[in-house]
Protein backbone atom coordinates (compact mmCIF):
# COMPACT_ATOMS: atom_id res chain seq x y z
CA UNK A 1 0.00 0.00 0.00
CA UNK A 2 1.24 3.49 -0.82
CA UNK A 3 0.09 6.60 1.02
CA UNK A 4 0.76 9.99 -0.54
CA UNK A 5 0.58 12.80 2.01
CA UNK A 6 1.70 16.35 2.49
CA UNK A 7 4.03 17.15 5.34
CA UNK A 8 1.32 18.91 7.33
CA UNK A 9 -1.12 16.02 6.94
CA UNK A 10 1.54 13.51 7.94
CA UNK A 11 2.44 15.56 11.02
CA UNK A 12 -1.16 15.26 12.20
CA UNK A 13 -0.70 11.55 12.85
CA UNK A 14 2.82 10.18 12.34
CA UNK A 15 2.28 7.56 15.02
CA UNK A 16 0.50 5.54 12.34
CA UNK A 17 4.01 4.43 11.31
CA UNK A 18 4.45 2.82 14.73
CA UNK A 19 1.14 1.01 14.26
CA UNK A 20 2.31 -0.29 10.87
CA UNK A 21 5.50 -1.58 12.50
CA UNK A 22 3.51 -3.17 15.33
CA UNK A 23 1.27 -5.08 12.91
CA UNK A 24 3.92 -5.78 10.26
CA UNK A 25 2.11 -3.81 7.56
CA UNK A 26 3.93 -3.14 4.33
CA UNK A 27 3.08 0.54 3.82
CA UNK A 28 5.06 3.18 1.95
CA UNK A 29 4.46 6.83 2.87
CA UNK A 30 5.54 9.36 0.27
CA UNK A 31 5.60 12.69 2.07
CA UNK A 32 5.55 15.79 -0.14
CA UNK A 33 7.59 18.10 2.04
CA UNK A 34 7.12 21.77 1.16
CA UNK A 35 7.40 23.14 4.71
CA UNK A 36 3.85 24.45 4.96
CA UNK A 37 0.16 23.66 5.30
CA UNK A 38 -0.60 24.43 1.66
CA UNK A 39 -4.33 23.71 1.59
CA UNK A 40 -4.88 25.84 4.68
CA UNK A 41 -2.74 28.64 3.25
CA UNK A 42 -4.58 28.65 -0.06
CA UNK A 43 -7.96 28.51 1.66
CA UNK A 44 -6.99 31.43 3.87
CA UNK A 45 -5.77 33.46 0.91
CA UNK A 46 -8.84 32.65 -1.15
CA UNK A 47 -11.39 33.30 1.55
CA UNK A 48 -9.80 36.04 3.62
CA UNK A 49 -7.11 37.51 1.34
CA UNK A 50 -4.45 36.98 3.97
CA UNK A 51 -2.11 34.27 5.17
CA UNK A 52 -1.74 33.22 8.77
CA UNK A 53 1.84 32.74 9.96
CA UNK A 54 1.08 29.31 11.42
CA UNK A 55 0.75 27.75 7.96
CA UNK A 56 4.52 27.95 7.39
CA UNK A 57 6.94 25.58 9.07
CA UNK A 58 10.01 27.68 9.79
CA UNK A 59 12.49 28.28 12.56
CA UNK A 60 11.79 31.39 14.54
CA UNK A 61 15.49 32.10 15.13
CA UNK A 62 16.60 31.91 11.48
CA UNK A 63 13.42 32.17 9.41
CA UNK A 64 14.54 29.10 7.46
CA UNK A 65 12.02 26.41 6.43
CA UNK A 66 11.93 23.60 8.97
CA UNK A 67 10.40 20.19 9.39
CA UNK A 68 11.47 17.17 11.36
CA UNK A 69 13.61 14.64 9.54
CA UNK A 70 10.79 12.32 8.53
CA UNK A 71 13.19 9.50 7.61
CA UNK A 72 14.74 9.66 11.09
CA UNK A 73 11.27 9.82 12.60
CA UNK A 74 10.33 6.66 10.70
CA UNK A 75 13.43 4.92 12.01
CA UNK A 76 12.60 5.99 15.56
CA UNK A 77 9.29 4.15 15.16
CA UNK A 78 11.10 1.04 13.88
CA UNK A 79 10.39 1.57 10.16
CA UNK A 80 12.76 2.39 7.33
CA UNK A 81 13.02 5.79 5.72
CA UNK A 82 15.05 8.06 3.54
CA UNK A 83 15.00 11.62 2.33
CA UNK A 84 14.85 12.43 -1.38
CA UNK A 85 15.92 15.93 -2.33
CA UNK A 86 16.46 15.47 -6.08
CA UNK A 87 13.73 14.32 -8.45
CA UNK A 88 16.28 12.23 -10.32
CA UNK A 89 16.72 10.13 -7.16
CA UNK A 90 13.02 9.50 -6.54
CA UNK A 91 12.53 6.48 -8.82
CA UNK A 92 15.31 4.47 -7.18
CA UNK A 93 14.21 5.45 -3.67
CA UNK A 94 10.59 4.55 -4.45
CA UNK A 95 11.78 1.20 -5.82
CA UNK A 96 13.67 0.50 -2.59
CA UNK A 97 10.60 1.42 -0.57
CA UNK A 98 8.31 -0.85 -2.61
CA UNK A 99 10.81 -3.73 -2.42
CA UNK A 100 11.08 -3.44 1.35
CA UNK A 101 9.08 -5.81 3.50
CA UNK A 102 8.77 -3.16 6.18
CA UNK A 103 6.94 0.13 6.63
CA UNK A 104 8.90 2.81 4.76
CA UNK A 105 8.80 6.61 4.71
CA UNK A 106 10.09 8.68 1.82
CA UNK A 107 10.59 12.32 2.81
CA UNK A 108 10.43 14.03 -0.59
CA UNK A 109 11.65 17.62 -0.49
CA UNK A 110 9.45 19.56 -2.92
CA UNK A 111 10.82 22.28 -5.16
CA UNK A 112 8.42 25.05 -4.21
CA UNK A 113 9.35 27.08 -7.30
CA UNK A 114 7.57 24.55 -9.53
CA UNK A 115 3.86 25.42 -9.94
CA UNK A 116 1.39 22.97 -8.48
CA UNK A 117 -2.36 22.46 -8.70
CA UNK A 118 -2.73 25.56 -6.54
CA UNK A 119 -1.21 28.08 -8.90
CA UNK A 120 -2.13 31.68 -9.47
CA UNK A 121 -5.21 31.90 -11.67
CA UNK A 122 -6.62 28.48 -10.74
CA UNK A 123 -9.26 28.23 -8.04
CA UNK A 124 -11.39 25.43 -6.60
CA UNK A 125 -14.25 27.26 -4.90
CA UNK A 126 -12.49 26.58 -1.62
CA UNK A 127 -13.55 26.19 1.17
CA UNK A 128 -17.29 26.88 1.11
CA UNK A 129 -18.08 24.12 -1.40
CA UNK A 130 -15.43 21.61 -0.38
CA UNK A 131 -17.07 18.43 -1.69
CA UNK A 132 -18.11 20.00 -4.99
CA UNK A 133 -14.84 21.84 -5.57
CA UNK A 134 -12.89 19.09 -7.26
CA UNK A 135 -12.35 19.22 -11.04
CA UNK A 136 -14.72 16.31 -11.59
CA UNK A 137 -17.58 18.50 -10.43
CA UNK A 138 -16.79 21.14 -13.05
CA UNK A 139 -15.91 23.94 -10.64
CA UNK A 140 -12.25 24.18 -11.61
CA UNK A 141 -11.78 27.55 -13.24
CA UNK A 142 -8.86 29.20 -14.92
CA UNK A 143 -8.73 32.96 -14.72
CA UNK A 144 -7.11 34.64 -17.68
C-alpha positions as CSV (number, residue, x, y, z in Angstrom):
1,X,0.0,0.0,0.0
2,X,1.2,3.5,-0.8
3,X,0.1,6.6,1.0
4,X,0.8,10.0,-0.5
5,X,0.6,12.8,2.0
6,X,1.7,16.3,2.5
7,X,4.0,17.1,5.3
8,X,1.3,18.9,7.3
9,X,-1.1,16.0,6.9
10,X,1.5,13.5,7.9
11,X,2.4,15.6,11.0
12,X,-1.2,15.3,12.2
13,X,-0.7,11.5,12.8
14,X,2.8,10.2,12.3
15,X,2.3,7.6,15.0
16,X,0.5,5.5,12.3
17,X,4.0,4.4,11.3
18,X,4.4,2.8,14.7
19,X,1.1,1.0,14.3
20,X,2.3,-0.3,10.9
21,X,5.5,-1.6,12.5
22,X,3.5,-3.2,15.3
23,X,1.3,-5.1,12.9
24,X,3.9,-5.8,10.3
25,X,2.1,-3.8,7.6
26,X,3.9,-3.1,4.3
27,X,3.1,0.5,3.8
28,X,5.1,3.2,1.9
29,X,4.5,6.8,2.9
30,X,5.5,9.4,0.3
31,X,5.6,12.7,2.1
32,X,5.6,15.8,-0.1
33,X,7.6,18.1,2.0
34,X,7.1,21.8,1.2
35,X,7.4,23.1,4.7
36,X,3.9,24.5,5.0
37,X,0.2,23.7,5.3
38,X,-0.6,24.4,1.7
39,X,-4.3,23.7,1.6
40,X,-4.9,25.8,4.7
41,X,-2.7,28.6,3.2
42,X,-4.6,28.7,-0.1
43,X,-8.0,28.5,1.7
44,X,-7.0,31.4,3.9
45,X,-5.8,33.5,0.9
46,X,-8.8,32.6,-1.2
47,X,-11.4,33.3,1.6
48,X,-9.8,36.0,3.6
49,X,-7.1,37.5,1.3
50,X,-4.4,37.0,4.0
51,X,-2.1,34.3,5.2
52,X,-1.7,33.2,8.8
53,X,1.8,32.7,10.0
54,X,1.1,29.3,11.4
55,X,0.8,27.7,8.0
56,X,4.5,28.0,7.4
57,X,6.9,25.6,9.1
58,X,10.0,27.7,9.8
59,X,12.5,28.3,12.6
60,X,11.8,31.4,14.5
61,X,15.5,32.1,15.1
62,X,16.6,31.9,11.5
63,X,13.4,32.2,9.4
64,X,14.5,29.1,7.5
65,X,12.0,26.4,6.4
66,X,11.9,23.6,9.0
67,X,10.4,20.2,9.4
68,X,11.5,17.2,11.4
69,X,13.6,14.6,9.5
70,X,10.8,12.3,8.5
71,X,13.2,9.5,7.6
72,X,14.7,9.7,11.1
73,X,11.3,9.8,12.6
74,X,10.3,6.7,10.7
75,X,13.4,4.9,12.0
76,X,12.6,6.0,15.6
77,X,9.3,4.1,15.2
78,X,11.1,1.0,13.9
79,X,10.4,1.6,10.2
80,X,12.8,2.4,7.3
81,X,13.0,5.8,5.7
82,X,15.1,8.1,3.5
83,X,15.0,11.6,2.3
84,X,14.8,12.4,-1.4
85,X,15.9,15.9,-2.3
86,X,16.5,15.5,-6.1
87,X,13.7,14.3,-8.4
88,X,16.3,12.2,-10.3
89,X,16.7,10.1,-7.2
90,X,13.0,9.5,-6.5
91,X,12.5,6.5,-8.8
92,X,15.3,4.5,-7.2
93,X,14.2,5.5,-3.7
94,X,10.6,4.5,-4.4
95,X,11.8,1.2,-5.8
96,X,13.7,0.5,-2.6
97,X,10.6,1.4,-0.6
98,X,8.3,-0.9,-2.6
99,X,10.8,-3.7,-2.4
100,X,11.1,-3.4,1.4
101,X,9.1,-5.8,3.5
102,X,8.8,-3.2,6.2
103,X,6.9,0.1,6.6
104,X,8.9,2.8,4.8
105,X,8.8,6.6,4.7
106,X,10.1,8.7,1.8
107,X,10.6,12.3,2.8
108,X,10.4,14.0,-0.6
109,X,11.7,17.6,-0.5
110,X,9.4,19.6,-2.9
111,X,10.8,22.3,-5.2
112,X,8.4,25.1,-4.2
113,X,9.3,27.1,-7.3
114,X,7.6,24.6,-9.5
115,X,3.9,25.4,-9.9
116,X,1.4,23.0,-8.5
117,X,-2.4,22.5,-8.7
118,X,-2.7,25.6,-6.5
119,X,-1.2,28.1,-8.9
120,X,-2.1,31.7,-9.5
121,X,-5.2,31.9,-11.7
122,X,-6.6,28.5,-10.7
123,X,-9.3,28.2,-8.0
124,X,-11.4,25.4,-6.6
125,X,-14.3,27.3,-4.9
126,X,-12.5,26.6,-1.6
127,X,-13.5,26.2,1.2
128,X,-17.3,26.9,1.1
129,X,-18.1,24.1,-1.4
130,X,-15.4,21.6,-0.4
131,X,-17.1,18.4,-1.7
132,X,-18.1,20.0,-5.0
133,X,-14.8,21.8,-5.6
134,X,-12.9,19.1,-7.3
135,X,-12.3,19.2,-11.0
136,X,-14.7,16.3,-11.6
137,X,-17.6,18.5,-10.4
138,X,-16.8,21.1,-13.1
139,X,-15.9,23.9,-10.6
140,X,-12.2,24.2,-11.6
141,X,-11.8,27.6,-13.2
142,X,-8.9,29.2,-14.9
143,X,-8.7,33.0,-14.7
144,X,-7.1,34.6,-17.7
